[in-house]
Amino acid sequence: LRMFDPQALSNIVWAYATSKVSSHQRLFDKVAVEVVAYRDLRSFKPQELSNMIWAFATAEISHPYLFETVADEVIAHRDLRSFKPQHLSNIVWAFATAQISDHRLFEKVAEEVTYRHL
């Protein structure tokens, strides 16, 4: 998986989640480990982050450490002005669907949404 750039990683899990062929737990686990252990999430564009986390939630694949890592990235390192409304909604939807509540993430997204009057 190291040969896959952030877009390819997010696209592959998005494709499997969307196809609903089967869960492919092993593939999702490998992608999660790759992202958490070896990737700098600052290299992921907002769409790549949102699509990836959406795919895990849609496929009903639980990987709390991946969700925590994404939340930490969004909270600490991201100016949410670079996120389109769809990116923000996909991220919080994914956390809610996966039943992972990160108060800091939800608060930061709420602040951005109300700031923009979305």
HELIX and SHEET records of a PDB file:
HELIX    1   1 PRO A    6  SER A   19  1                                  14    
HELIX    2   2 GLN A   25  TYR A   38  1                                  14    
HELIX    3   3 LEU A   41  SER A   43  5                                   3    
HELIX    4   4 PRO A   46  THR A   58  1                                  13    
HELIX    5   5 PRO A   64  HIS A   77  1                                  14    
HELIX    6   6 LEU A   80  SER A   82  5                                   3    
HELIX    7   7 PRO A   85  THR A   97  1                                  13    
HELIX    8   8 HIS A  103  ARG A  116  1                                  14    
END                                                                             
